[in-house]
């Protein structure tokens, strides 16, 4: 499959954005969210201090931690790089302004959203990691990924073709939308759980790490219980996918290979997320699992969105083939 410059740029931009989400998870897990107490500068400097003696007057020296400061600063630099990627993505999309205007419009929307995301990042710092804003920050990051994926798909309509009966297409699309909504809800609940953890560990005489889960209260119980709703829906989806696969001939399986891979990847991703969540509880919230949980949900939502896009944009029904 040959890709033009825009398509290569779009795919690279999606990858860079997902990488930034992972780096953001490292920042949160390491407690470096306020490693730079101001924005857009860091300790009033464009290049942050390396040691406490370099901290300018007017800042709390006791709060300075070089590792956390540079962790947050690198996160910001990667954010700038992603912004440049998205700018290049928009500029290269102008070639489609007449033939496929939805590509140019979507790329422009992604550019506007990333500028708003940069401003929102500043608000996160100024608010002292205020609850609610962090959740919005994560949700907006996934919206940006979705917009970029949509633009990428629209730029190459002939990318993939899947043969399905009209009824199958409708049923699989319903499953995809349902799972997408459930995963987004679970992501929002999970982000609020993480905000609760930050509140607990930052209070005076914070309880031992092993007791954080117990201190979270209702929001964690809702998040944990909602996992069963997601799992049951996933089981139903997996059974329907298996019956579909079993009825295909070898040639049909080859023709629908991408769709089959996606129907397998979605349950694997959801079950993996649940297992990581269990690990977070039983292993007392280790930072590595926190990062895996965050990047895992970002990848899962990306796969779900691709799955939905294929069913809505790229699928031809068996009846259409017969005609």
C-alpha positions in Angstrom: 0.0 0.0 0.0 1.5 3.3 -1.1 1.0 6.3 1.0 1.4 10.0 -0.1 3.0 12.7 2.0 -0.2 13.7 3.8 -1.0 10.1 4.8 2.5 9.5 6.1 2.3 12.7 8.1 -1.2 11.8 9.4 -0.1 8.4 10.6 3.1 9.9 12.2 0.9 12.5 13.9 -1.4 9.9 15.4 1.6 8.0 16.7 3.2 11.1 18.2 0.0 12.0 19.9 -0.4 8.5 21.4 3.3 8.8 22.6 2.5 12.1 24.2 -0.4 10.5 26.1 2.0 7.8 27.4 4.5 10.5 28.5 1.7 12.3 30.2 1.0 9.1 32.1 4.6 8.9 33.2 4.3 12.5 34.5 1.2 11.6 36.5 2.6 8.3 37.8 5.8 10.0 38.9 4.1 12.9 40.6 5.8 15.3 38.3 2.7 17.2 37.2 3.8 20.3 39.1 7.5 19.8 38.5 7.2 23.2 36.7 5.1 25.4 39.0 4.4 28.0 36.2 3.4 27.9 32.5 4.6 28.2 29.8 8.0 28.8 31.4 9.4 26.5 34.1 10.5 28.3 37.2 10.4 31.5 35.2 13.0 30.1 32.7 12.7 28.7 29.2 15.3 26.1 30.2 14.6 24.9 33.7 17.2 24.8 36.5 19.3 21.7 37.1 19.8 22.2 40.8 18.2 24.2 43.7 20.9 26.9 43.6 19.8 27.8 40.1 16.1 28.4 41.1 15.2 32.1 40.6 14.0 34.1 43.6 10.3 34.1 44.2 9.9 30.3 43.9 9.6 27.8 46.7 13.0 26.1 47.0 11.7 23.3 49.1 9.3 22.1 46.3 12.1 21.9 43.7 13.0 18.4 42.5 15.3 18.3 39.5 14.0 14.9 38.2 10.3 15.9 38.4 11.0 19.3 36.9 12.8 17.9 33.9 10.2 15.1 33.5 7.5 17.7 33.2 9.6 19.9 31.0 10.3 17.1 28.6 6.6 16.4 28.5 6.0 20.0 27.4 8.7 19.8 24.7 7.1 16.6 23.3 3.8 18.5 23.4 5.3 21.3 21.3 6.6 18.6 18.9 3.2 17.1 18.5 1.8 20.6 17.9 4.3 21.0 15.0 3.3 17.6 13.7 -0.4 18.6 13.7 0.5 21.9 12.0 2.3 20.0 9.2 -0.6 17.6 9.0 -3.0 20.5 8.4 -0.7 22.2 5.8 -0.3 19.0 3.9 -4.1 18.4 3.9 -4.7 21.5 1.9 -4.2 19.5 -1.2 -7.5 17.8 -0.4 -9.5 21.0 0.0 -11.4 20.5 -3.2 -11.4 16.8 -3.8 -12.0 15.7 -0.2 -12.8 18.8 1.9 -13.6 16.6 5.0 -9.8 15.8 5.2 -8.8 19.4 5.3 -11.6 20.4 7.7 -10.8 17.5 10.1 -7.1 18.4 10.0 -7.9 22.0 10.8 -10.2 21.0 13.7 -7.3 18.9 15.1 -5.0 21.9 14.9 -7.6 24.1 16.7 -8.1 21.4 19.4 -4.4 21.0 20.0 -4.0 24.7 20.5 -6.9 24.6 23.0 -5.2 21.5 24.6 -2.0 23.5 25.1 -4.0 26.3 26.8 -5.8 23.8 28.9 -2.5 22.3 30.0 -1.5 25.7 31.3 -4.8 25.8 33.3 -4.0 22.4 34.8 -0.7 23.8 36.1 -2.2 27.1 37.3 -5.0 25.3 39.1 -2.6 23.0 40.9 -3.8 19.9 39.1 -7.4 20.7 39.8 -9.8 17.8 39.6 -12.1 17.9 36.6 -9.6 19.8 34.4 -7.3 16.7 34.3 -10.3 14.5 33.2 -11.1 17.1 30.5 -7.4 17.1 29.4 -7.4 13.4 28.9 -10.8 13.3 27.1 -9.7 16.1 24.8 -6.5 14.2 23.9 -8.6 11.2 22.8 -10.9 13.5 20.7 -7.8 14.8 19.0 -6.6 11.2 18.2 -10.1 10.4 16.9 -10.2 13.5 14.6 -6.7 12.6 13.2 -7.8 9.0 12.6 -10.9 10.2 10.8 -8.9 12.5 8.5 -6.4 9.8 7.8 -9.2 7.4 6.8 -11.0 9.9 4.6 -7.8 10.6 2.7 -7.8 7.1 1.2 -11.3 5.7 0.8 -10.1 2.6 -1.0 -7.9 1.6 1.9 -9.9 -1.5 2.8 -13.0 -3.3 1.7 -14.9 -5.8 3.8 -17.7 -8.1 2.7 -20.6 -8.3 5.1 -24.3 -8.9 5.0 -26.3 -5.7 5.7 -27.6 -7.2 8.9 -24.1 -8.3 10.0 -22.8 -4.8 9.3 -25.5 -3.2 11.4 -25.0 -5.6 14.3 -21.3 -5.3 14.4 -21.5 -1.5 14.2 -23.9 -1.4 17.1 -21.5 -3.5 19.2 -18.6 -1.2 18.3 -20.6 1.9 19.2 -21.7 0.3 22.5 -18.2 -0.8 23.4 -16.8 2.6 22.5 -19.3 4.4 24.8 -18.6 2.0 27.6 -14.9 2.4 27.3 -15.1 6.2 27.3 -17.3 6.1 30.4 -14.8 3.8 32.1 -11.9 6.0 31.0 -13.6 9.1 32.6 -14.3 7.1 35.8 -10.7 5.9 35.8 -9.3 9.4 35.4 -11.5 10.5 38.4 -10.1 7.6 40.4 -6.6 8.8 39.6 -7.5 12.3 40.7 -8.7 10.8 43.9 -5.4 9.1 44.4 -3.6 12.4 43.9 -5.8 14.0 46.6 -5.2 11.2 49.1 -1.4 10.9 48.7 -0.9 14.7 48.9 -2.7 15.3 52.2 -0.9 15.6 55.4 -0.1 12.2 57.0 -1.3 10.5 53.8 -2.1 6.8 54.3 0.2 4.1 53.2 0.1 3.3 49.4 -1.5 0.0 50.2 -4.5 1.8 51.7 -5.1 4.3 48.9 -7.8 2.1 47.3 -9.7 1.9 50.5 -9.7 5.6 50.9 -11.1 6.3 47.4 -14.7 5.6 48.4 -17.6 5.4 46.0 -15.9 6.5 42.7 -13.6 3.5 42.8 -16.5 1.1 43.6 -18.4 2.5 40.6 -15.4 2.2 38.4 -14.7 -1.4 39.5 -18.4 -2.5 39.2 -18.7 -0.9 35.7 -16.0 -3.2 34.5 -18.5 -6.0 34.7 -20.8 -4.2 32.4 -18.0 -3.8 29.9 -16.9 -7.4 30.3 -20.3 -8.8 29.7 -20.8 -6.7 26.6 -17.4 -7.9 25.4 -18.3 -11.5 25.9 -21.5 -11.0 23.8 -19.4 -9.3 21.1 -16.8 -12.0 21.2 -19.4 -14.7 20.8 -21.0 -12.9 17.8 -17.6 -12.5 16.2 -16.8 -16.2 16.7 -20.0 -17.3 15.0 -19.3 -14.9 12.1 -15.7 -16.2 11.7 -16.8 -19.8 11.9 -19.3 -19.4 9.0 -16.7 -17.9 6.7 -14.9 -19.9 4.0 -11.1 -19.7 3.8 -11.2 -17.3 0.9 -13.7 -15.1 2.8 -11.5 -15.1 5.9 -8.6 -13.9 3.8 -10.8 -11.2 2.2 -12.0 -10.0 5.6 -8.7 -10.4 7.4 -8.4 -6.9 8.7 -11.9 -6.9 10.1 -11.3 -10.3 11.8 -8.0 -9.0 13.4 -9.9 -6.0 14.8 -12.7 -8.2 16.2 -10.0 -10.1 18.0 -8.0 -7.1 19.1 -10.9 -5.4 20.8 -11.7 -8.1 23.4 -8.0 -8.7 24.0 -7.6 -5.0 24.7 -10.6 -4.8 27.0 -9.6 -7.9 29.0 -6.0 -6.6 29.3 -7.3 -3.3 30.7 -9.3 -5.1 33.3 -6.4 -7.3 34.3 -4.1 -4.2 34.6 -6.9 -2.6 36.8 -6.9 -5.7 39.0 -3.1 -5.4 39.2 -3.3 -1.8 40.3 -5.5 -2.8 43.2 -3.6 -5.9 44.4 -0.1 -4.4 43.8 -1.0 -1.1 45.5 -1.0 1.2 42.5 2.6 0.8 41.0 3.6 3.5 38.6 4.3 1.2 35.7 0.8 -0.2 35.7 -0.6 3.3 35.9 1.2 4.2 32.7 0.1 0.9 31.0 -3.5 1.5 32.0 -3.4 5.0 30.5 -1.7 4.1 27.2 -3.8 0.9 27.1 -7.1 2.8 27.1 -5.8 5.2 24.5 -4.8 2.4 22.1 -8.1 0.5 22.8 -10.2 3.6 21.9 -8.1 4.1 18.8 -8.7 0.5 17.7 -12.5 0.8 18.4 -12.6 4.0 16.4 -10.9 2.4 13.5 -13.3 -0.5 13.7 -16.3 1.9 13.6 -14.8 3.9 10.8 -14.3 0.8 8.7 -17.9 -0.3 9.2 -19.3 3.2 8.4 -16.8 4.3 5.7 -15.3 1.3 4.1 -17.7 -1.6 4.2 -19.5 -3.0 1.2 -22.4 -5.4 1.9 -22.7 -8.7 0.2 -25.9 -7.5 -1.5 -23.9 -4.7 -3.1 -21.3 -7.2 -4.4 -24.1 -9.4 -5.9 -25.6 -6.4 -7.6 
